[in-house]
Amino acid sequence: MNKCLAISAMVSAALAVTTTSAKPAVAAPHLVRGPDGVSVEIVALYGSGCPPGTVGASVQDGSGRLSLYYEGPLAETGGSSKPPDRRKSCTAVLKLNVPKGFTYAISSSANSGYAFLEEGAMATLKVGYSFQNAPSSEITQTLNGPFNDEWWITDHPSPDSITWKPCDEDWNLNFTSDLRAHQGTSDPSKVSYVSMENMNNFPHHLYDLAWKTCP
């Protein structure tokens, strides 16, 4: 997968949906353009849904967007799958290296993956993000079979409800996902699955960043 492909207009448009709430840390900040020289590193990966080497991250030029990439594990049921295969969860801990004098918040997000569900099967998925010492923003979605398409979860909170990293704290970011496949009344010989990876070549987990200067 090419990690440097441009973000499509469809993905940018998906960021316009509003669905969450988060405890505000700073109200009415004075927003500025993101600084140059921002980088991101993966500190740790936890869970059956993200073995080592299956998650990547990058920051778009101009520091306006953080992108995550998931490859590999999916939650599946039916066929030869085993009970542990029905749920895949992941916590990816990231550190943004930011030039001194700036801080940031996640101002919106768009997550997408793929699911194939036989008639009678169902999948539940939950995605979330938070600073390590702050409340988490989480969204849950249910998919019902028959389903054979991309799924989308978008989040665009109001500007006064986003959580800012304190200027004097070195907090990491936690990104969580939880995928579950349920056989339901579907044919047990047929496989149904849900994945954090989609079928397109553009980044599929996107987080817009807002910036402000520190005192």
C-alpha positions as CSV (number, residue, x, y, z in Angstrom):
1,M,0.0,0.0,0.0
2,N,1.4,3.4,-1.0
3,K,1.4,5.5,2.1
4,C,2.1,8.8,0.2
5,L,-1.0,8.8,-2.0
6,A,-3.1,12.0,-1.9
7,I,-6.2,12.1,0.2
8,S,-9.3,12.0,-2.0
9,A,-12.0,14.6,-2.0
10,M,-14.5,12.0,-0.8
11,V,-12.5,11.5,2.4
12,S,-12.3,15.2,3.1
13,A,-16.0,15.5,2.6
14,A,-16.7,12.7,5.1
15,L,-15.1,14.8,7.9
16,A,-18.2,17.1,7.9
17,V,-20.4,14.8,10.1
18,T,-20.9,15.7,13.7
19,T,-21.3,13.0,16.3
20,T,-19.4,13.1,19.6
21,S,-18.7,14.9,22.8
22,A,-15.5,15.4,24.8
23,K,-14.6,17.2,27.9
24,P,-13.2,20.6,27.0
25,A,-9.7,21.5,28.2
26,V,-9.4,25.0,26.7
27,A,-12.3,27.1,25.3
28,A,-12.1,29.5,22.3
29,P,-8.4,29.0,21.5
30,H,-6.6,31.2,19.0
31,L,-5.9,28.8,16.2
32,V,-2.8,29.0,14.0
33,R,-1.3,27.2,11.1
34,G,0.5,24.0,12.1
35,P,4.3,24.2,12.4
36,D,6.7,22.6,10.1
37,G,8.8,19.7,11.3
38,V,6.1,17.6,13.1
39,S,6.7,13.9,13.1
40,V,5.0,10.9,14.6
41,E,6.2,7.6,16.1
42,I,4.4,4.5,17.2
43,V,5.3,4.0,20.9
44,A,3.4,0.7,21.5
45,L,0.8,-1.6,20.1
46,Y,-1.5,-3.7,22.3
47,G,-4.2,-6.2,21.3
48,S,-5.0,-9.1,18.9
49,G,-6.0,-6.6,16.2
50,C,-2.6,-5.1,15.7
51,P,0.4,-7.4,15.9
52,P,3.8,-5.7,15.4
53,G,4.3,-4.3,11.9
54,T,0.5,-4.0,11.1
55,V,0.0,-0.3,12.0
56,G,1.6,2.7,10.4
57,A,1.3,6.5,10.9
58,S,2.3,9.7,9.1
59,V,1.7,13.4,9.3
60,Q,0.6,15.3,6.2
61,D,2.8,18.1,5.0
62,G,1.8,21.3,6.8
63,S,0.9,19.3,9.9
64,G,-2.8,19.5,9.1
65,R,-3.7,15.8,9.3
66,L,-2.5,12.6,11.0
67,S,-3.1,9.3,9.1
68,L,-3.1,5.8,10.5
69,Y,-2.9,2.6,8.5
70,Y,-4.0,-0.9,9.6
71,E,-3.1,-4.1,7.8
72,G,-3.8,-7.8,8.6
73,P,-6.1,-9.0,11.3
74,L,-9.9,-9.0,11.0
75,A,-12.7,-10.2,13.1
76,E,-14.5,-13.2,11.4
77,T,-17.1,-15.8,12.1
78,G,-18.3,-18.9,10.3
79,G,-16.4,-21.4,8.1
80,S,-13.2,-22.7,9.8
81,S,-12.8,-19.6,12.1
82,K,-12.3,-20.1,15.8
83,P,-14.0,-18.3,18.7
84,P,-11.0,-16.0,19.3
85,D,-11.3,-14.9,15.7
86,R,-14.7,-13.2,16.4
87,R,-13.1,-10.2,18.2
88,K,-10.1,-8.2,17.3
89,S,-9.1,-5.2,19.4
90,C,-6.2,-2.8,19.3
91,T,-4.7,0.1,21.2
92,A,-2.1,2.1,19.2
93,V,0.0,4.5,21.3
94,L,1.5,7.3,19.3
95,K,3.8,10.2,20.1
96,L,3.7,13.4,18.0
97,N,7.0,15.3,18.1
98,V,6.0,18.9,18.0
99,P,8.3,22.0,17.8
100,K,8.5,23.9,21.0
101,G,5.9,26.6,21.5
102,F,2.9,24.8,19.9
103,T,0.2,22.4,21.1
104,Y,-2.6,20.7,19.3
105,A,-6.0,18.9,19.4
106,I,-7.8,16.4,17.2
107,S,-10.6,18.5,15.6
108,S,-12.2,15.8,13.5
109,S,-11.8,12.3,12.3
110,A,-12.9,9.8,9.6
111,N,-12.4,6.1,9.9
112,S,-13.1,3.5,7.3
113,G,-12.7,-0.2,6.8
114,Y,-14.4,-3.1,5.0
115,A,-16.9,-5.7,5.9
116,F,-18.4,-8.8,4.2
117,L,-21.4,-10.1,6.1
118,E,-23.7,-13.0,5.0
119,E,-27.4,-12.6,5.4
120,G,-28.2,-13.0,9.1
121,A,-24.7,-12.1,10.3
122,M,-23.8,-8.9,12.1
123,A,-20.7,-6.9,13.0
124,T,-20.1,-4.2,15.7
125,L,-17.2,-1.8,15.6
126,K,-16.0,0.8,17.9
127,V,-13.2,3.4,17.3
128,G,-11.9,6.0,19.7
129,Y,-9.0,8.3,20.5
130,S,-7.7,10.2,23.5
131,F,-4.7,11.7,25.1
132,Q,-3.3,9.4,27.8
133,N,-4.7,11.4,30.7
134,A,-7.9,12.7,29.2
135,P,-11.4,11.4,28.4
136,S,-11.8,9.2,25.3
137,S,-14.0,10.1,22.3
138,E,-15.6,6.9,21.1
139,I,-18.1,6.0,18.4
140,T,-19.9,2.7,17.8
141,Q,-21.5,1.3,14.7
142,T,-23.5,-1.8,13.9
143,L,-23.6,-3.5,10.5
144,N,-26.2,-6.0,9.5
145,G,-25.8,-8.6,6.7
146,P,-26.1,-8.9,3.9
147,F,-23.3,-6.3,3.6
148,N,-20.3,-6.1,1.2
149,D,-18.9,-2.6,1.2
150,E,-16.7,-0.1,3.0
151,W,-17.9,1.2,6.4
152,W,-17.4,4.8,7.6
153,I,-17.4,6.4,11.0
154,T,-16.9,10.2,11.1
155,D,-16.6,12.6,14.0
156,H,-16.6,16.4,13.9
157,P,-17.1,17.8,17.4
158,S,-17.8,21.5,18.0
159,P,-14.6,23.6,18.4
160,D,-15.3,24.3,22.1
161,S,-15.6,20.6,23.0
162,I,-12.2,19.3,21.7
163,T,-9.5,18.4,24.1
164,W,-6.1,20.1,23.8
165,K,-2.8,18.7,24.9
166,P,-1.5,20.9,27.8
167,C,1.5,22.9,26.8
168,D,3.5,21.8,29.8
169,E,2.7,18.0,29.4
170,D,4.3,15.4,27.2
171,W,1.2,13.3,26.6
172,N,0.9,10.4,24.1
173,L,-2.2,9.8,21.9
174,N,-4.1,6.5,22.3
175,F,-6.1,5.2,19.3
176,T,-8.4,2.3,20.0
177,S,-10.5,-0.1,17.9
178,D,-12.7,-3.0,18.7
179,L,-14.2,-5.2,16.0
180,R,-16.6,-8.1,16.6
181,A,-18.3,-10.5,14.1
182,H,-21.5,-12.2,15.1
183,Q,-22.7,-15.3,13.2
184,G,-26.4,-14.7,14.1
185,T,-28.7,-16.7,11.9
186,S,-26.3,-16.9,9.0
187,D,-25.1,-20.1,7.4
188,P,-22.3,-21.4,9.8
189,S,-20.4,-22.8,6.8
190,K,-19.9,-19.3,5.3
191,V,-17.4,-16.7,6.5
192,S,-18.4,-13.2,7.5
193,Y,-15.8,-10.6,8.6
194,V,-15.1,-7.0,9.4
195,S,-11.8,-5.2,9.0
196,M,-10.0,-1.9,9.8
197,E,-8.4,-2.1,6.4
198,N,-10.4,-0.9,3.4
199,M,-10.2,-1.8,-0.3
200,N,-8.7,1.6,-1.5
201,N,-5.2,2.9,-1.7
202,F,-5.8,6.1,0.2
203,P,-5.2,6.4,4.0
204,H,-8.3,5.2,5.7
205,H,-8.0,6.5,9.3
206,L,-7.7,10.3,9.3
207,Y,-7.4,12.8,12.1
208,D,-7.5,16.5,11.4
209,L,-5.3,18.6,13.8
210,A,-6.0,22.0,15.2
211,W,-3.0,24.1,16.4
212,K,-2.4,27.0,18.8
213,T,0.7,28.6,20.3
214,C,1.7,28.2,23.9
215,P,2.1,31.1,26.3
